[in-house]
Amino acid sequence: MSFIVKIKNRYYFNRRVPEEVKPYDPRSLIRISLKTDSKEQAQRKAIILNDQVEAYWQELINTKTPYEDGSFRKVVLIARQMGFIYQPMSVVATLPIAQLLERILVLDNAKPSQVEALLGGKETPETSVKKALELFWKLSKDKVMNKSELQIRKWKNPRKRAIQNFIQVIGNKPLKQVTREDIVTFRDWWINRIENEGMNADSANKNFIQIKNIFETVSDHEKLGLDIQHLFKKIVFKTHFKQTRLPFTNEQIRCILESSALLKTSEEARWFLFAAAETGARPSEIIGLLPEDIVLNADIPHISIRSGKDRMLKTPHSERVIPLVGYALEAFRAMPEGFPKYRDKPDHMTNAVNKFLRENNLFPTGKHTVYSFRHSFQDRILSVNAPDRVQAELMGHKFQRPKYGNGASLEQKLEWLQKIQLL
């Protein structure tokens, strides 16, 4: 590709800044005059200029240098033009003697800026805590592959909050300067919030775990040498598990699903509740079903919960096939296309349904939510002594023992579900 454009009889080098470079070079477009009206000459010049631009971008990426940092960018570019990769003085001093001499010999009659560029007179900008998060996103692209936009946002937001909390308490200091005392100070800040603001220790522990993961990932990639184990040793709080959601009894579920109050809500919300109660699937799994995942014309009607191109399940074990019985079969016969209005917005559905059930006094206690249907399903399948592997495969949980064979068949799953069906 020539990357040239003709404007008023003059040719210009014209190239958009690639997405992977934009965190360092925020310009949308680079346009440089090639000072010629000859297309052939412009193409030759553009090839040379494009190599220089790409080398410059690679230096920005390698050194994590922003485009606006003119002074550092200049020495990086000079070093590149002289055939070397810019290294700070601390690194140049440790180069093998042959490589160091090679740099020195090139500097005969060199300009001061060239000496600075080849001998590392300007230190590489240090990675701050805030920049560490930006780098972490790039290093964690595998974590969000196939996730929907909503899933990516829900994955990023708690990590953003964790870093914001850390910077609020400790400051946006260079990552290499973060000390054990800083981490302890951050822990003390959380203790104060737990004691005086009623915050949950689990929220603090999530902050610690997320920050540790970010620091460790960036330190490994940048070779910063942070002693992660020392920094975060015995930082998390000991907590006792407290069940935040209570399961419904069978009678409570039937009371909700047969309540005349449900006639006041939307058709999608009503059938969603029917499906959640009888399948035990996670709300996001039900909302995310595509028409081809809902099979009603088979000998055993069923739904297939699986990851898709733009949708990733909570865990690999979440993929499963669930036979449809009782209320769930009735729901999907009414909604054979699933819930397209909410497919990319499962939180909208659960928030609306939770609000409706609370306002209509259909929750037995304040610790019941829509997710309580899943807890109830687990209790019901356990109550009939279903094999552990069948329970795991119906719930979408990891089976704790080595798996052999194909697991429970659709017929076997149907047999156990018929024993616990509500309708």
C-alpha positions as CSV (number, residue, x, y, z in Angstrom):
1,M,0.0,0.0,0.0
2,S,1.5,3.4,-1.0
3,F,-0.2,5.6,1.6
4,I,-0.3,8.6,-0.8
5,V,-2.9,11.2,-1.6
6,K,-2.9,14.0,-4.1
7,I,-4.1,17.4,-3.0
8,K,-3.9,20.4,-5.4
9,N,-1.2,18.8,-7.7
10,R,1.0,17.8,-4.7
11,Y,1.4,14.4,-3.2
12,Y,1.2,13.7,0.6
13,F,2.0,10.8,2.7
14,N,-1.4,9.9,4.3
15,R,-2.0,7.2,6.9
16,R,-4.4,6.5,9.7
17,V,-2.9,5.8,13.1
18,P,-3.6,2.1,13.9
19,E,-5.8,1.3,16.8
20,E,-3.0,-0.5,18.7
21,V,-0.9,2.7,18.5
22,K,-3.6,5.2,19.5
23,P,-3.0,4.8,23.3
24,Y,0.5,6.3,22.6
25,D,-0.2,8.4,19.5
26,P,-3.8,9.9,19.8
27,R,-3.8,11.5,16.3
28,S,-6.3,10.0,14.0
29,L,-4.4,10.7,10.8
30,I,-0.7,11.5,9.7
31,R,-0.4,13.6,6.6
32,I,3.1,14.8,5.5
33,S,4.0,16.6,2.3
34,L,6.2,14.6,0.0
35,K,7.1,17.8,-1.9
36,T,6.6,16.4,-5.3
37,D,4.0,16.3,-8.1
38,S,5.3,13.1,-9.5
39,K,3.3,10.0,-8.5
40,E,6.2,7.7,-9.0
41,Q,8.6,9.8,-6.9
42,A,5.9,10.2,-4.2
43,Q,5.4,6.4,-4.0
44,R,9.2,5.9,-3.5
45,K,9.3,8.6,-0.8
46,A,6.2,7.2,0.9
47,I,7.7,3.7,1.2
48,I,10.7,5.1,3.0
49,L,8.6,7.5,5.2
50,N,6.2,4.7,6.0
51,D,9.1,2.5,7.3
52,Q,10.2,5.5,9.5
53,V,6.7,6.1,10.8
54,E,6.2,2.4,11.7
55,A,9.6,2.3,13.4
56,Y,8.6,5.4,15.4
57,W,5.3,3.8,16.4
58,Q,7.1,0.6,17.5
59,E,9.4,2.7,19.7
60,L,6.3,4.4,21.3
61,I,4.9,0.9,22.0
62,N,8.1,-0.6,23.2
63,T,9.0,2.3,25.5
64,K,5.4,3.2,26.5
65,T,6.1,6.8,25.4
66,P,3.2,9.1,24.6
67,Y,3.3,11.1,21.4
68,E,3.2,14.4,23.2
69,D,6.4,13.7,25.1
70,G,8.5,15.5,22.5
71,S,11.9,15.4,24.1
72,F,12.0,11.7,24.8
73,R,10.3,10.9,21.4
74,K,13.1,12.9,19.7
75,V,16.0,10.8,21.2
76,V,14.1,7.6,20.5
77,L,13.7,8.6,16.8
78,I,17.3,9.7,16.5
79,A,18.5,6.4,17.9
80,R,16.3,4.6,15.4
81,Q,17.5,6.6,12.5
82,M,21.1,5.7,13.5
83,G,20.3,2.0,13.5
84,F,19.9,1.4,17.2
85,I,17.1,0.9,19.7
86,Y,17.1,3.6,22.4
87,Q,18.0,2.3,25.8
88,P,18.3,4.3,29.0
89,M,21.8,4.9,30.4
90,S,21.3,2.3,33.2
91,V,20.8,-0.3,30.5
92,V,23.5,1.0,28.1
93,A,26.1,0.7,30.9
94,T,25.4,-3.0,31.3
95,L,25.6,-3.8,27.6
96,P,28.3,-6.3,26.4
97,I,31.5,-4.4,25.6
98,A,31.2,-5.2,21.8
99,Q,27.7,-3.6,21.7
100,L,28.8,-0.6,23.7
101,L,31.8,0.0,21.5
102,E,29.6,-0.2,18.4
103,R,27.5,2.6,19.8
104,I,30.5,4.7,20.7
105,L,32.3,4.3,17.4
106,V,29.2,5.6,15.5
107,L,29.4,8.8,17.6
108,D,32.6,10.2,16.0
109,N,31.8,13.8,15.3
110,A,28.2,13.3,16.4
111,K,25.9,16.0,17.6
112,P,25.0,16.2,21.3
113,S,21.5,15.0,20.6
114,Q,22.9,11.9,18.9
115,V,25.2,11.2,21.8
116,E,22.2,11.5,24.1
117,A,20.2,9.1,21.9
118,L,22.8,6.3,21.7
119,L,24.1,6.5,25.2
120,G,20.8,6.8,27.0
121,G,21.0,10.3,28.3
122,K,17.3,10.5,28.9
123,E,15.6,7.9,31.1
124,T,12.6,6.0,29.9
125,P,9.4,7.5,31.4
126,E,8.4,5.4,34.4
127,T,5.1,3.5,34.4
128,S,2.7,5.1,36.9
129,V,-0.1,3.2,38.6
130,K,-2.6,4.8,36.2
131,K,-0.6,3.9,33.2
132,A,-0.2,0.4,34.6
133,L,-4.0,-0.1,34.3
134,E,-3.9,1.1,30.6
135,L,-1.2,-1.3,29.9
136,F,-3.0,-4.1,31.7
137,W,-6.0,-3.8,29.3
138,K,-3.6,-4.4,26.4
139,L,-2.0,-7.4,28.1
140,S,-5.3,-9.0,29.1
141,K,-7.0,-9.1,25.7
142,D,-7.3,-12.8,26.0
143,K,-9.5,-12.3,29.1
144,V,-12.2,-10.5,27.1
145,M,-12.1,-12.5,23.8
146,N,-15.7,-13.3,22.7
147,K,-17.2,-11.3,25.6
148,S,-20.1,-8.9,24.8
149,E,-19.7,-5.2,25.3
150,L,-21.6,-5.4,28.5
151,Q,-19.4,-8.3,29.8
152,I,-16.3,-6.3,29.0
153,R,-17.6,-3.3,30.9
154,K,-18.5,-5.4,33.9
155,W,-15.1,-7.0,33.8
156,K,-13.3,-3.6,33.6
157,N,-15.3,-1.5,36.0
158,P,-14.3,-3.2,39.3
159,R,-10.6,-3.0,38.3
160,K,-11.0,0.7,37.4
161,R,-12.5,1.3,40.8
162,A,-9.7,-0.6,42.6
163,I,-7.0,1.5,40.9
164,Q,-9.0,4.7,41.5
165,N,-9.2,3.8,45.2
166,F,-5.5,3.1,45.3
167,I,-4.6,6.4,43.7
168,Q,-7.0,8.2,46.0
169,V,-5.1,6.9,49.0
170,I,-1.5,6.4,47.8
171,G,-1.3,8.7,44.7
172,N,-0.4,8.0,41.1
173,K,3.2,7.1,41.9
174,P,5.6,5.1,39.6
175,L,4.8,1.4,39.9
176,K,8.4,0.6,40.8
177,Q,8.2,3.0,43.8
178,V,5.1,1.2,45.4
179,T,6.2,-0.2,48.7
180,R,4.9,-2.6,51.3
181,E,4.0,0.4,53.4
182,D,1.8,1.7,50.7
183,I,-0.1,-1.5,50.5
184,V,-0.5,-1.6,54.3
185,T,-1.7,2.0,54.2
186,F,-4.3,1.1,51.6
187,R,-5.4,-1.8,53.8
188,D,-5.8,0.6,56.8
189,W,-8.0,2.8,54.6
190,W,-10.2,-0.1,53.9
191,I,-10.3,-1.0,57.6
192,N,-11.6,2.5,58.4
193,R,-14.3,2.2,55.7
194,I,-15.4,-1.2,57.0
195,E,-15.6,0.1,60.6
196,N,-17.2,3.5,59.9
197,E,-19.0,3.2,56.6
198,G,-20.4,-0.3,56.8
199,M,-18.4,-1.5,53.8
200,N,-17.9,-5.3,53.2
201,A,-14.6,-6.9,53.8
202,D,-15.2,-8.9,50.6
203,S,-15.2,-5.7,48.6
204,A,-11.8,-4.8,50.1
205,N,-10.4,-8.3,49.3
206,K,-11.6,-7.9,45.7
207,N,-9.7,-4.6,45.5
208,F,-6.5,-6.3,46.9
209,I,-6.8,-9.2,44.5
210,Q,-7.4,-7.0,41.4
211,I,-4.6,-4.6,42.2
212,K,-2.2,-7.5,42.8
213,N,-3.1,-9.0,39.5
214,I,-2.6,-5.7,37.6
215,F,0.7,-5.0,39.3
216,E,2.0,-8.5,38.8
217,T,1.0,-8.6,35.1
218,V,2.6,-5.3,34.3
219,S,5.7,-6.0,36.3
220,D,6.3,-9.3,34.6
221,H,5.8,-7.7,31.1
222,E,7.9,-4.6,31.8
223,K,10.5,-6.5,33.8
224,L,10.1,-4.1,36.8
225,G,11.1,-6.7,39.3
226,L,8.3,-6.0,41.8
227,D,8.3,-8.4,44.7
228,I,4.6,-9.1,44.5
229,Q,4.5,-11.8,47.2
230,H,6.1,-9.4,49.7
231,L,4.0,-6.5,48.8
232,F,0.7,-8.3,49.2
233,K,1.6,-10.9,51.9
234,K,-1.3,-11.5,54.3
235,I,-3.2,-8.4,53.1
236,V,-6.6,-9.9,52.5
237,F,-9.1,-10.0,55.4
238,K,-10.4,-13.2,56.8
239,T,-14.1,-13.4,56.2
240,H,-16.8,-15.9,57.1
241,F,-19.1,-16.9,54.3
242,K,-22.5,-15.4,54.7
243,Q,-25.3,-16.4,52.3
244,T,-26.5,-13.2,50.8
245,R,-29.4,-14.7,48.9
246,L,-31.9,-17.1,50.4
247,P,-33.5,-19.9,48.3
248,F,-37.3,-20.0,47.8
249,T,-39.4,-23.0,48.9
250,N,-41.4,-24.7,46.3
251,E,-44.6,-23.1,47.7
252,Q,-43.0,-19.6,47.5
253,I,-42.0,-20.2,43.9
254,R,-45.5,-21.3,42.9
255,C,-47.0,-18.4,44.8
256,I,-44.9,-16.0,42.7
257,L,-45.5,-17.6,39.4
258,E,-49.2,-18.0,39.9
259,S,-49.7,-14.5,41.3
260,S,-52.2,-12.3,39.5
261,A,-49.7,-9.5,40.1
262,L,-47.6,-10.9,37.3
263,L,-50.2,-9.8,34.8
264,K,-49.1,-6.2,35.5
265,T,-45.6,-6.8,34.3
266,S,-44.3,-7.4,30.7
267,E,-44.7,-10.7,28.9
268,E,-40.9,-11.0,28.6
269,A,-40.5,-10.6,32.4
270,R,-43.2,-13.1,33.2
271,W,-41.9,-15.8,30.9
272,F,-38.3,-15.1,32.1
273,L,-39.4,-15.9,35.7
274,F,-41.0,-19.1,34.5
275,A,-37.8,-20.2,32.8
276,A,-35.5,-19.2,35.7
277,A,-37.6,-21.1,38.3
278,E,-37.7,-24.4,36.4
279,T,-34.2,-24.5,34.8
280,G,-32.0,-23.0,37.5
281,A,-30.0,-21.3,34.8
282,R,-28.3,-18.0,35.5
283,P,-30.3,-14.9,34.4
284,S,-27.7,-13.9,31.9
285,E,-27.7,-17.4,30.4
286,I,-31.5,-17.3,29.9
287,I,-31.4,-13.8,28.4
288,G,-28.5,-14.7,26.1
289,L,-30.2,-17.6,24.4
290,L,-30.5,-17.3,20.7
291,P,-33.4,-18.8,18.7
292,E,-31.2,-21.7,17.6
293,D,-30.4,-22.5,21.2
294,I,-34.1,-23.2,21.9
295,V,-35.1,-26.6,20.5
296,L,-38.8,-27.3,20.9
297,N,-39.5,-29.8,18.1
298,A,-37.2,-32.5,19.4
299,D,-38.3,-35.7,21.2
300,I,-37.0,-33.9,24.4
301,P,-37.4,-30.1,24.1
302,H,-34.3,-28.4,25.5
303,I,-32.1,-25.4,25.6
304,S,-28.4,-25.2,24.8
305,I,-26.4,-22.8,26.9
306,R,-23.2,-22.1,25.1
307,S,-20.6,-19.4,24.4
308,G,-20.9,-17.5,21.2
309,K,-18.9,-15.1,19.0
310,D,-19.8,-12.1,21.1
311,R,-20.9,-13.8,24.3
312,M,-18.8,-15.7,26.8
313,L,-20.2,-17.8,29.6
314,K,-19.1,-17.4,33.2
315,T,-16.9,-20.5,33.1
316,P,-16.2,-23.3,30.5
317,H,-18.2,-25.6,32.7
318,S,-21.3,-23.4,32.2
319,E,-21.9,-24.9,28.7
320,R,-24.7,-27.4,29.0
321,V,-28.0,-28.7,27.6
322,I,-31.0,-28.5,29.9
323,P,-34.3,-30.4,29.1
324,L,-37.4,-28.3,29.4
325,V,-40.1,-29.3,31.8
326,G,-43.0,-27.6,33.6
327,Y,-43.0,-23.9,33.7
328,A,-39.8,-23.6,31.6
329,L,-41.4,-25.6,28.7
330,E,-44.4,-23.4,28.9
331,A,-42.2,-20.3,28.8
332,F,-40.2,-21.2,25.8
333,R,-43.2,-22.3,23.8
334,A,-44.5,-18.8,24.4
335,M,-41.0,-17.3,23.6
336,P,-39.4,-19.5,20.9
337,E,-37.1,-16.7,19.9
338,G,-35.9,-16.1,23.4
339,F,-35.7,-12.6,24.8
340,P,-34.2,-10.5,22.0
341,K,-35.2,-7.2,23.6
342,Y,-32.9,-7.9,26.6
343,R,-30.3,-10.2,24.9
344,D,-27.4,-7.8,25.3
345,K,-28.8,-6.2,28.5
346,P,-29.5,-8.9,31.1
347,D,-29.0,-6.5,33.9
348,H,-31.9,-4.4,32.6
349,M,-34.2,-7.5,32.9
350,T,-33.0,-8.6,36.4
351,N,-33.1,-5.1,37.8
352,A,-36.6,-4.5,36.4
353,V,-37.9,-7.9,37.7
354,N,-36.3,-7.5,41.1
355,K,-37.9,-4.1,41.5
356,F,-41.3,-5.3,40.4
357,L,-41.3,-8.3,42.8
358,R,-40.2,-6.1,45.7
359,E,-42.8,-3.5,45.0
360,N,-45.5,-6.1,44.8
361,N,-44.4,-7.8,48.0
362,L,-43.6,-11.1,46.2
363,F,-40.3,-11.6,47.9
364,P,-40.6,-13.4,51.2
365,T,-37.6,-11.5,52.7
366,G,-35.1,-8.8,51.8
367,K,-32.5,-11.5,51.1
368,H,-34.5,-13.0,48.2
369,T,-33.8,-11.9,44.6
370,V,-34.3,-13.4,41.2
371,Y,-31.1,-15.3,41.6
372,S,-32.8,-17.1,44.5
373,F,-34.5,-19.3,41.9
374,R,-31.0,-20.8,41.1
375,H,-30.3,-21.5,44.8
376,S,-33.7,-23.2,45.0
377,F,-33.0,-25.3,41.9
378,Q,-29.8,-26.5,43.6
379,D,-31.7,-27.5,46.7
380,R,-34.3,-29.3,44.8
381,I,-31.9,-31.4,42.7
382,L,-30.0,-32.2,45.9
383,S,-33.2,-33.3,47.7
384,V,-33.8,-36.1,45.2
385,N,-30.3,-37.4,45.6
386,A,-29.3,-36.8,42.0
387,P,-25.7,-38.0,41.3
388,D,-23.0,-35.4,41.8
389,R,-22.1,-35.3,38.1
390,V,-25.8,-34.8,37.1
391,Q,-26.1,-31.9,39.6
392,A,-22.9,-30.3,38.2
393,E,-24.0,-30.7,34.6
394,L,-27.5,-29.2,35.3
395,M,-26.1,-26.3,37.3
396,G,-23.1,-25.6,35.0
397,H,-20.6,-26.2,37.8
398,K,-17.2,-27.9,37.6
399,F,-17.3,-31.6,38.4
400,Q,-14.8,-32.1,41.1
401,R,-13.7,-35.6,40.1
402,P,-12.0,-36.6,36.8
403,K,-14.5,-36.8,34.0
404,Y,-14.8,-39.9,31.9
405,G,-17.3,-40.5,29.1
406,N,-19.8,-38.0,27.8
407,G,-21.7,-37.4,31.0
408,A,-25.4,-37.6,31.6
409,S,-27.6,-38.0,28.5
410,L,-30.5,-35.8,27.8
411,E,-32.8,-38.6,28.8
412,Q,-31.1,-39.0,32.1
413,K,-31.2,-35.3,32.9
414,L,-34.9,-35.3,32.0
415,E,-35.6,-38.1,34.4
416,W,-34.1,-36.1,37.3
417,L,-35.8,-32.9,36.3
418,Q,-39.2,-34.5,36.1
419,K,-38.7,-35.5,39.8
420,I,-38.3,-31.9,40.9
421,Q,-40.5,-30.0,38.4
422,L,-42.8,-27.4,39.9
423,L,-45.7,-27.5,37.4
